[in-house]
Amino acid sequence: MEFKRQHKRATVNLKAQYIKKDLPNLSKEITIQDISAGGLCFSGEDAVETQSIVIITLYLKDEDINIKLQGKIMWNRFDNSAGNYLNGLQFTVVDTDDFQSFLSFYCKQILNF
């Protein structure tokens, strides 16, 4: 069986919001389920259309900062057990201070700090 993931995932439970880049005035509440250096998975009321570009804003309480991450929706599916949708996002902008803050947070999660 072929392994698809490039980066180790860390399970988290982070409240966040997202907007579609083409609809910046429509914010939706989500919960981030897991993170990696290449992307993340979030749950919410909606299945976000694949290939959509979204901006996620999350609060990292350990660093006491809000960060914004941009990515492309790669997949979505309905989670029967939770009654909501899971959406997989691949980061598309990785050269920002916010992304560096996210990577620092991710490394702490992977190393269990």
MIPA-723125 format. One record per residue: residue in one letter; chain; x, y, z of N, C-alpha, C, O, CB in turn. Coordinates in steps of 0.05 Angstrom, whole numbers, plus 32768, in hexadecimal, padded with zeros to 4 digits. Glycine has a CB too. Example, Ala and Ser with C-alpha at 12.3 -4.5 7.8 and 13.67 -1.06 7.14 Angstrom:
% residues 2
+---------+--------+------+------+------+------+------+------+------+------+------+------+------+------+------+------+------+
| residuo | cadena |  nxx |  nyy |  nzz | caxx | cayy | cazz |  cxx |  cyy |  czz |  oxx |  oyy |  ozz | cbxx | cbyy | cbzz |
+---------+--------+------+------+------+------+------+------+------+------+------+------+------+------+------+------+------+
|       a |      A | 8108 | 7F8E | 809C | 80F6 | 7FA6 | 809C | 8108 | 7FBE | 809C | 811D | 7FBE | 80A9 | 80E2 | 7FA7 | 80B5 |
|       s |      A | 8101 | 7FD3 | 808E | 8111 | 7FEB | 808F | 8102 | 8001 | 809D | 810C | 8017 | 80A1 | 811A | 7FF4 | 8072 |
+---------+--------+------+------+------+------+------+------+------+------+------+------+------+------+------+------+------+
END
This chain:
% residues 113
+---------+--------+------+------+------+------+------+------+------+------+------+------+------+------+------+------+------+
| residuo | cadena |  nxx |  nyy |  nzz | caxx | cayy | cazz |  cxx |  cyy |  czz |  oxx |  oyy |  ozz | cbxx | cbyy | cbzz |
+---------+--------+------+------+------+------+------+------+------+------+------+------+------+------+------+------+------+
|       m |      A | 8011 | 7FE8 | 8000 | 8000 | 8000 | 8000 | 8012 | 8019 | 8000 | 8025 | 801B | 800F | 7FED | 8000 | 8018 |
|       e |      A | 800B | 802C | 7FF0 | 801A | 8045 | 7FED | 8012 | 8059 | 8003 | 7FFA | 805D | 8008 | 8016 | 8052 | 7FD1 |
|       f |      A | 8026 | 8065 | 8010 | 8021 | 8078 | 8025 | 8020 | 8094 | 8018 | 8033 | 809C | 800B | 8038 | 8077 | 803B |
|       k |      A | 800A | 80A3 | 801C | 8006 | 80BC | 800F | 8010 | 80D4 | 801E | 8017 | 80E8 | 8011 | 7FE9 | 80C0 | 800A |
|       r |      A | 8013 | 80D3 | 8038 | 801A | 80EA | 8048 | 8038 | 80EF | 8048 | 8048 | 80DD | 804A | 8010 | 80E7 | 8064 |
|       q |      A | 8040 | 8108 | 8044 | 805C | 8110 | 8045 | 8064 | 8118 | 8062 | 807C | 8116 | 8068 | 8061 | 8127 | 8033 |
|       h |      A | 8051 | 8120 | 8072 | 8057 | 812B | 808D | 8047 | 811D | 80A2 | 8030 | 8115 | 809D | 8052 | 8149 | 808E |
|       k |      A | 8053 | 8119 | 80B9 | 8045 | 810D | 80D0 | 802E | 8120 | 80D9 | 8031 | 8138 | 80D9 | 8058 | 8108 | 80E7 |
|       r |      A | 8018 | 8114 | 80E0 | 8001 | 8123 | 80E9 | 8000 | 8124 | 8108 | 8008 | 8111 | 8115 | 7FE6 | 8117 | 80DF |
|       a |      A | 7FF7 | 813A | 8112 | 7FF3 | 813D | 812F | 7FD5 | 8143 | 8133 | 7FC9 | 8154 | 8127 | 8005 | 8155 | 813B |
|       t |      A | 7FC9 | 8133 | 8145 | 7FAD | 8137 | 814C | 7FAA | 814F | 815E | 7FB8 | 8152 | 8172 | 7FA1 | 811E | 8159 |
|       v |      A | 7F97 | 8161 | 8157 | 7F92 | 8179 | 8167 | 7F74 | 817D | 8168 | 7F65 | 816F | 815B | 7FA0 | 8192 | 815A |
|       n |      A | 7F6C | 8190 | 8178 | 7F50 | 8198 | 8179 | 7F50 | 81B7 | 817C | 7F4E | 81C1 | 8192 | 7F40 | 818A | 8191 |
|       l |      A | 7F51 | 81C5 | 8165 | 7F54 | 81E2 | 8166 | 7F3C | 81EF | 8158 | 7F35 | 81E8 | 8142 | 7F6E | 81EA | 8158 |
|       k |      A | 7F30 | 8202 | 8166 | 7F1B | 8212 | 815A | 7F27 | 8226 | 8147 | 7F3C | 8231 | 814C | 7F09 | 8220 | 816F |
|       a |      A | 7F1A | 822A | 8130 | 7F25 | 823C | 811C | 7F0E | 8246 | 810B | 7EF7 | 823E | 810E | 7F3B | 822F | 810A |
|       q |      A | 7F14 | 8258 | 80F8 | 7F01 | 8261 | 80E4 | 7F0F | 825F | 80C9 | 7F27 | 825F | 80C6 | 7EF7 | 827E | 80E9 |
|       y |      A | 7EFE | 825D | 80B4 | 7F09 | 825F | 8099 | 7EF8 | 8270 | 8088 | 7EE0 | 8273 | 808D | 7F0C | 8243 | 808C |
|       i |      A | 7F04 | 827B | 8074 | 7EF6 | 8289 | 805E | 7F01 | 827F | 8044 | 7F18 | 8277 | 8042 | 7EFA | 82A8 | 8060 |
|       k |      A | 7EEF | 827E | 8030 | 7EF9 | 8279 | 8015 | 7F05 | 8292 | 800B | 7EFB | 82A8 | 8010 | 7EE1 | 826F | 8002 |
|       k |      A | 7F1B | 828F | 7FFD | 7F29 | 82A7 | 7FF3 | 7F18 | 82B8 | 7FE1 | 7F1A | 82D1 | 7FE0 | 7F43 | 829F | 7FE4 |
|       d |      A | 7F05 | 82AB | 7FD2 | 7EF4 | 82BA | 7FC0 | 7EDA | 82C4 | 7FCE | 7ECA | 82D2 | 7FC2 | 7EEC | 82A9 | 7FA8 |
|       l |      A | 7ED6 | 82BD | 7FE8 | 7EC0 | 82C7 | 7FF7 | 7ECA | 82D1 | 8013 | 7EC3 | 82C4 | 8027 | 7EAA | 82B1 | 7FFB |
|       p |      A | 7ED9 | 82E6 | 8014 | 7EE7 | 82EE | 802D | 7ED4 | 82F7 | 8043 | 7EDD | 82FA | 805A | 7EFA | 8303 | 8027 |
|       n |      A | 7EBB | 82FC | 803E | 7EA9 | 8306 | 8052 | 7E98 | 82F1 | 805F | 7E87 | 82F6 | 8070 | 7E97 | 831B | 8047 |
|       l |      A | 7E9D | 82D7 | 8058 | 7E8D | 82C1 | 8062 | 7E9F | 82AE | 8072 | 7EAB | 829C | 8067 | 7E7E | 82B2 | 804B |
|       s |      A | 7EA0 | 82B3 | 808C | 7EB1 | 82A3 | 809E | 7EA1 | 828B | 80A9 | 7E89 | 828E | 80B0 | 7EBC | 82B4 | 80B5 |
|       k |      A | 7EAE | 8274 | 80AB | 7EA1 | 825C | 80B6 | 7EB2 | 8251 | 80CD | 7ECA | 8251 | 80CB | 7E9D | 8246 | 80A0 |
|       e |      A | 7EA4 | 8248 | 80E2 | 7EB2 | 823C | 80F9 | 7EB9 | 821F | 80F3 | 7EA9 | 8210 | 80E7 | 7EA0 | 823D | 8113 |
|       i |      A | 7ED1 | 8217 | 80FB | 7EDA | 81FC | 80F6 | 7EEA | 81F2 | 810E | 7EF1 | 8201 | 8120 | 7EEC | 81FA | 80DC |
|       t |      A | 7EF0 | 81D8 | 810E | 7F02 | 81CC | 8122 | 7F18 | 81BE | 8113 | 7F13 | 81AC | 8102 | 7EF3 | 81B9 | 8135 |
|       i |      A | 7F31 | 81C5 | 8119 | 7F47 | 81B7 | 810C | 7F4C | 819D | 811B | 7F50 | 819D | 8133 | 7F61 | 81C9 | 810C |
|       q |      A | 7F4D | 8187 | 810C | 7F4F | 816C | 8117 | 7F6C | 8162 | 8118 | 7F74 | 8156 | 812C | 7F3E | 8159 | 8106 |
|       d |      A | 7F7B | 8168 | 8103 | 7F97 | 8160 | 8103 | 7FA7 | 8173 | 80F1 | 7F9C | 8180 | 80DF | 7F9A | 8143 | 80F9 |
|       i |      A | 7FC1 | 8174 | 80F6 | 7FD2 | 8186 | 80E8 | 7FEC | 8177 | 80DF | 7FF3 | 8163 | 80EB | 7FD9 | 819F | 80F9 |
|       s |      A | 7FF8 | 8182 | 80CB | 8013 | 8179 | 80C2 | 8021 | 8191 | 80B6 | 8016 | 81A7 | 80B4 | 8011 | 8161 | 80AD |
|       a |      A | 803A | 818D | 80AE | 8049 | 81A2 | 80A2 | 803E | 81A9 | 8086 | 8044 | 81BE | 807B | 8067 | 819B | 80A0 |
|       g |      A | 802F | 8197 | 807A | 8025 | 819B | 805F | 8008 | 81A2 | 805D | 7FFE | 81AB | 8048 | 8029 | 8183 | 8050 |
|       g |      A | 7FF9 | 819E | 8073 | 7FDC | 81A4 | 8072 | 7FCE | 819E | 808C | 7FDB | 819A | 80A0 | 7FCF | 8195 | 805B |
|       l |      A | 7FB4 | 819D | 808A | 7FA4 | 8197 | 80A2 | 7F89 | 818C | 809A | 7F81 | 818D | 8083 | 7FA1 | 81B0 | 80B4 |
|       c |      A | 7F7B | 8181 | 80AE | 7F60 | 8178 | 80AA | 7F4E | 8187 | 80BD | 7F55 | 8189 | 80D5 | 7F5E | 8159 | 80AE |
|       f |      A | 7F37 | 8190 | 80B4 | 7F25 | 819E | 80C5 | 7F08 | 8194 | 80C1 | 7F01 | 818A | 80AC | 7F26 | 81BC | 80C1 |
|       s |      A | 7EF9 | 8196 | 80D6 | 7EDC | 818F | 80D4 | 7ECB | 81A7 | 80D7 | 7ED2 | 81BB | 80E3 | 7ED5 | 817A | 80EB |
|       g |      A | 7EB4 | 81A5 | 80CA | 7EA1 | 81BB | 80CA | 7E86 | 81B3 | 80BF | 7E82 | 819C | 80B7 | 7EAC | 81D3 | 80BB |
|       e |      A | 7E74 | 81C6 | 80BD | 7E59 | 81C0 | 80B3 | 7E58 | 81BB | 8095 | 7E46 | 81AE | 808B | 7E47 | 81D7 | 80BA |
|       d |      A | 7E6C | 81C5 | 8087 | 7E6C | 81C4 | 806A | 7E83 | 81B4 | 805E | 7E98 | 81B2 | 806A | 7E6D | 81E0 | 805F |
|       a |      A | 7E7D | 81A8 | 8047 | 7E93 | 819D | 8037 | 7E9C | 81B4 | 8025 | 7E8D | 81BE | 8015 | 7E89 | 8184 | 8026 |
|       v |      A | 7EB5 | 81BB | 8027 | 7EC0 | 81D1 | 8017 | 7EC8 | 81C5 | 7FFC | 7ED5 | 81B0 | 7FFB | 7ED9 | 81DF | 8025 |
|       e |      A | 7EC1 | 81D2 | 7FE7 | 7EC6 | 81C8 | 7FCC | 7EE4 | 81C4 | 7FC8 | 7EF4 | 81D6 | 7FCE | 7EBB | 81DC | 7FB7 |
|       t |      A | 7EEB | 81AD | 7FBD | 7F07 | 81A7 | 7FB7 | 7F13 | 81BC | 7FA4 | 7F05 | 81C6 | 7F93 | 7F0B | 818B | 7FAC |
|       q |      A | 7F2C | 81C2 | 7FA8 | 7F3B | 81D6 | 7F99 | 7F35 | 81F2 | 7FA2 | 7F42 | 8205 | 7F98 | 7F35 | 81D3 | 7F7C |
|       s |      A | 7F23 | 81F6 | 7FB5 | 7F1E | 8211 | 7FC0 | 7F36 | 821A | 7FD0 | 7F43 | 820A | 7FDE | 7F04 | 8211 | 7FD2 |
|       i |      A | 7F3C | 8234 | 7FCD | 7F51 | 8240 | 7FDE | 7F44 | 824C | 7FF6 | 7F32 | 825C | 7FF4 | 7F62 | 8255 | 7FCD |
|       v |      A | 7F4D | 8244 | 800E | 7F42 | 824F | 8027 | 7F58 | 825A | 8038 | 7F6F | 8253 | 8036 | 7F33 | 8239 | 8036 |
|       i |      A | 7F50 | 826D | 8049 | 7F62 | 8278 | 805E | 7F56 | 8271 | 8079 | 7F3F | 8277 | 807F | 7F64 | 8298 | 805A |
|       i |      A | 7F67 | 8263 | 8089 | 7F5F | 825A | 80A3 | 7F6C | 826C | 80B8 | 7F84 | 8272 | 80B6 | 7F67 | 823C | 80A8 |
|       t |      A | 7F5C | 8275 | 80CB | 7F66 | 8285 | 80E2 | 7F63 | 8274 | 80FB | 7F4D | 826B | 8101 | 7F58 | 82A0 | 80E4 |
|       l |      A | 7F79 | 826F | 8109 | 7F77 | 8260 | 8122 | 7F87 | 826E | 8137 | 7F9A | 827D | 8132 | 7F82 | 8244 | 811E |
|       y |      A | 7F7F | 8269 | 8150 | 7F8B | 8275 | 8167 | 7F9D | 8260 | 8174 | 7F94 | 824A | 817C | 7F76 | 8280 | 817C |
|       l |      A | 7FB7 | 8266 | 8177 | 7FCA | 8255 | 8185 | 7FCE | 8260 | 81A1 | 7FDD | 8273 | 81A5 | 7FE5 | 8253 | 8176 |
|       k |      A | 7FC0 | 8253 | 81B4 | 7FC1 | 825F | 81CF | 7FDC | 825D | 81DC | 7FE3 | 826E | 81EC | 7FAD | 8251 | 81E1 |
|       d |      A | 7FED | 8249 | 81D5 | 8008 | 8247 | 81E1 | 8019 | 825F | 81D9 | 8029 | 8268 | 81E9 | 8015 | 822D | 81D7 |
|       e |      A | 8015 | 8268 | 81C0 | 8024 | 8280 | 81B7 | 8014 | 8299 | 81BA | 801F | 82AF | 81B6 | 802C | 827C | 819A |
|       d |      A | 7FFB | 8297 | 81C1 | 7FE9 | 82AE | 81C4 | 7FE8 | 82BF | 81AB | 7FEA | 82D7 | 81AB | 7FF1 | 82BF | 81DC |
|       i |      A | 7FE4 | 82B1 | 8194 | 7FE2 | 82BF | 817A | 7FCC | 82B3 | 8169 | 7FC6 | 829B | 816B | 7FFD | 82BE | 816C |
|       n |      A | 7FC1 | 82C4 | 8157 | 7FB0 | 82BA | 8141 | 7FC2 | 82B8 | 8129 | 7FD2 | 82C9 | 8123 | 7F98 | 82CE | 813C |
|       i |      A | 7FBF | 82A2 | 811A | 7FCE | 829F | 8101 | 7FBB | 8299 | 80EA | 7FA5 | 828D | 80EE | 7FE3 | 8289 | 8104 |
|       k |      A | 7FC3 | 82A1 | 80D3 | 7FB4 | 829B | 80BA | 7FC4 | 8289 | 80A9 | 7FDC | 828D | 80A4 | 7FAC | 82B5 | 80AB |
|       l |      A | 7FB7 | 8274 | 809E | 7FC4 | 8261 | 808D | 7FB3 | 825E | 8073 | 7F9A | 825E | 8075 | 7FC7 | 8245 | 809B |
|       q |      A | 7FC0 | 825D | 805D | 7FB1 | 825A | 8043 | 7FB7 | 823F | 8037 | 7FCD | 8235 | 8038 | 7FBA | 8270 | 8030 |
|       g |      A | 7FA2 | 8233 | 802C | 7FA5 | 8219 | 801F | 7F8F | 8213 | 800C | 7F7C | 8222 | 8008 | 7FA7 | 8204 | 8034 |
|       k |      A | 7F92 | 81FC | 8000 | 7F7F | 81F2 | 7FEC | 7F71 | 81D9 | 7FF6 | 7F7F | 81C7 | 8001 | 7F8D | 81EC | 7FD0 |
|       i |      A | 7F57 | 81D7 | 7FF3 | 7F48 | 81C0 | 7FFC | 7F4E | 81A9 | 7FE8 | 7F49 | 81AC | 7FD0 | 7F29 | 81C6 | 7FFE |
|       m |      A | 7F58 | 8193 | 7FF3 | 7F5F | 817C | 7FE2 | 7F4A | 8166 | 7FE2 | 7F47 | 8157 | 7FCF | 7F7A | 8171 | 7FEC |
|       w |      A | 7F3B | 8164 | 7FF8 | 7F26 | 8150 | 7FFA | 7F12 | 8158 | 8010 | 7F18 | 8169 | 8020 | 7F33 | 8134 | 8000 |
|       n |      A | 7EFB | 814B | 800F | 7EE7 | 814E | 8024 | 7ED6 | 8135 | 8025 | 7ED4 | 8126 | 8011 | 7ED5 | 8167 | 8020 |
|       r |      A | 7ECB | 812F | 803C | 7EB9 | 8119 | 8040 | 7EA8 | 811D | 8058 | 7EAF | 812B | 806B | 7EC9 | 80FE | 8042 |
|       f |      A | 7E91 | 8110 | 8058 | 7E7F | 8112 | 806F | 7E88 | 80FD | 8084 | 7E8D | 80E6 | 807E | 7E61 | 810D | 8067 |
|       d |      A | 7E89 | 8106 | 809D | 7E91 | 80F5 | 80B3 | 7E77 | 80ED | 80C2 | 7E6C | 80FC | 80D1 | 7EA5 | 8103 | 80C7 |
|       n |      A | 7E6D | 80D4 | 80BC | 7E54 | 80CB | 80C8 | 7E54 | 80CB | 80E6 | 7E40 | 80D2 | 80F2 | 7E4E | 80AF | 80BE |
|       s |      A | 7E6A | 80C4 | 80F2 | 7E6B | 80C2 | 810F | 7E69 | 80DD | 811D | 7E5D | 80E0 | 8132 | 7E85 | 80B4 | 8118 |
|       a |      A | 7E74 | 80F2 | 8110 | 7E73 | 810D | 811C | 7E5C | 811E | 8111 | 7E54 | 8131 | 811D | 7E8D | 811B | 8117 |
|       g |      A | 7E51 | 8116 | 80FA | 7E3B | 8125 | 80EE | 7E43 | 813F | 80E1 | 7E34 | 8152 | 80DF | 7E26 | 812A | 8102 |
|       n |      A | 7E5D | 8140 | 80D8 | 7E66 | 8158 | 80CB | 7E7A | 8150 | 80B4 | 7E7E | 8138 | 80AF | 7E74 | 816C | 80DF |
|       y |      A | 7E85 | 8164 | 80A7 | 7E97 | 815F | 8091 | 7EB4 | 8162 | 809A | 7EBB | 8174 | 80AA | 7E91 | 8172 | 807A |
|       l |      A | 7EC5 | 8151 | 808F | 7EE2 | 8154 | 8091 | 7EEC | 815F | 8077 | 7EE4 | 8157 | 8062 | 7EEF | 8138 | 8098 |
|       n |      A | 7EFF | 8171 | 8079 | 7F0B | 817E | 8062 | 7F29 | 817D | 8064 | 7F34 | 8184 | 8079 | 7F01 | 819C | 805E |
|       g |      A | 7F37 | 8174 | 804F | 7F54 | 8173 | 8050 | 7F60 | 818A | 8040 | 7F58 | 8190 | 8029 | 7F5E | 8158 | 8044 |
|       l |      A | 7F72 | 8198 | 804D | 7F7E | 81B0 | 8041 | 7F9C | 81AD | 803E | 7FAA | 81A3 | 8050 | 7F78 | 81C9 | 8052 |
|       q |      A | 7FA7 | 81B5 | 8027 | 7FC4 | 81B6 | 8022 | 7FCC | 81D3 | 8022 | 7FC0 | 81E3 | 8014 | 7FCB | 81A7 | 8007 |
|       f |      A | 7FE1 | 81D9 | 8032 | 7FEA | 81F5 | 8033 | 7FF5 | 81FE | 8018 | 8003 | 81EF | 800A | 8000 | 81F8 | 8048 |
|       t |      A | 7FEF | 8216 | 8010 | 7FF8 | 8221 | 7FF7 | 800A | 8239 | 7FFA | 8019 | 8241 | 7FE8 | 7FE1 | 8229 | 7FE5 |
|       v |      A | 800A | 8246 | 8012 | 801B | 825D | 8018 | 802B | 8256 | 8031 | 801F | 8253 | 8046 | 800A | 8278 | 801C |
|       v |      A | 8045 | 8253 | 802E | 8056 | 8249 | 8044 | 806C | 825D | 804B | 807E | 8256 | 805A | 8061 | 822E | 803D |
|       d |      A | 806C | 8274 | 803F | 8082 | 8287 | 8043 | 807A | 829F | 8054 | 8082 | 82B6 | 804F | 808D | 8291 | 8028 |
|       t |      A | 8069 | 829A | 8068 | 8060 | 82B0 | 807A | 8068 | 82AB | 8096 | 806F | 8295 | 809E | 8041 | 82B2 | 8078 |
|       d |      A | 8068 | 82C0 | 80A6 | 806E | 82BE | 80C3 | 8059 | 82AC | 80D1 | 8060 | 829D | 80E2 | 806F | 82D9 | 80D0 |
|       d |      A | 8040 | 82AF | 80C8 | 802B | 829E | 80D4 | 8030 | 8280 | 80CF | 802C | 8270 | 80E1 | 800F | 82A6 | 80C8 |
|       f |      A | 8039 | 827A | 80B7 | 803F | 825E | 80B1 | 8056 | 8254 | 80C2 | 8056 | 823D | 80CB | 8045 | 8259 | 8093 |
|       q |      A | 806A | 8264 | 80C6 | 8081 | 825D | 80D7 | 8077 | 8258 | 80F4 | 8081 | 8246 | 8101 | 8097 | 8272 | 80D6 |
|       s |      A | 8065 | 8269 | 80FE | 805A | 8265 | 8118 | 804A | 824B | 8119 | 804B | 823C | 812D | 8047 | 827C | 8120 |
|       f |      A | 803C | 8245 | 8104 | 802D | 822B | 8103 | 8040 | 8214 | 8103 | 803C | 8200 | 8112 | 801C | 822A | 80E9 |
|       l |      A | 8056 | 8215 | 80F4 | 806A | 81FF | 80F4 | 8076 | 81FB | 810F | 807A | 81E4 | 8117 | 8080 | 8205 | 80E0 |
|       s |      A | 807B | 8210 | 811E | 8085 | 820E | 8139 | 8071 | 81FF | 814B | 8079 | 81ED | 815A | 808C | 822A | 8145 |
|       f |      A | 8058 | 8207 | 8149 | 8043 | 81FA | 8158 | 8041 | 81DC | 8150 | 803F | 81CB | 8161 | 8028 | 8208 | 8153 |
|       y |      A | 8042 | 81D7 | 8136 | 8040 | 81BB | 812C | 8057 | 81AA | 8137 | 8052 | 8194 | 8141 | 8041 | 81BB | 810D |
|       c |      A | 806F | 81B4 | 8137 | 8086 | 81A5 | 8141 | 8083 | 819F | 815F | 808A | 8189 | 8168 | 80A0 | 81B5 | 813D |
|       k |      A | 8078 | 81B2 | 816E | 8073 | 81AD | 818A | 805F | 8196 | 818E | 8061 | 8186 | 81A0 | 8069 | 81C6 | 8198 |
|       q |      A | 804A | 8196 | 817C | 8036 | 8181 | 817E | 8042 | 8165 | 8177 | 803C | 8151 | 8185 | 801F | 8187 | 816B |
|       i |      A | 8053 | 8164 | 8163 | 805F | 814B | 815A | 8072 | 8141 | 8170 | 8073 | 8129 | 8175 | 806E | 814F | 8140 |
|       l |      A | 8080 | 8153 | 817C | 8094 | 814B | 8191 | 8088 | 814A | 81AC | 8097 | 8144 | 81C0 | 80AC | 815F | 8191 |
|       n |      A | 806E | 814E | 81AF | 805F | 814D | 81C8 | 806A | 8160 | 81DD | 806D | 8158 | 81F5 | 8060 | 8131 | 81D3 |
|       f |      A | 8071 | 8178 | 81D6 | 807A | 818C | 81E9 | 8063 | 8199 | 81F6 | 8066 | 81AB | 8207 | 808B | 81A2 | 81DB |
+---------+--------+------+------+------+------+------+------+------+------+------+------+------+------+------+------+------+
END
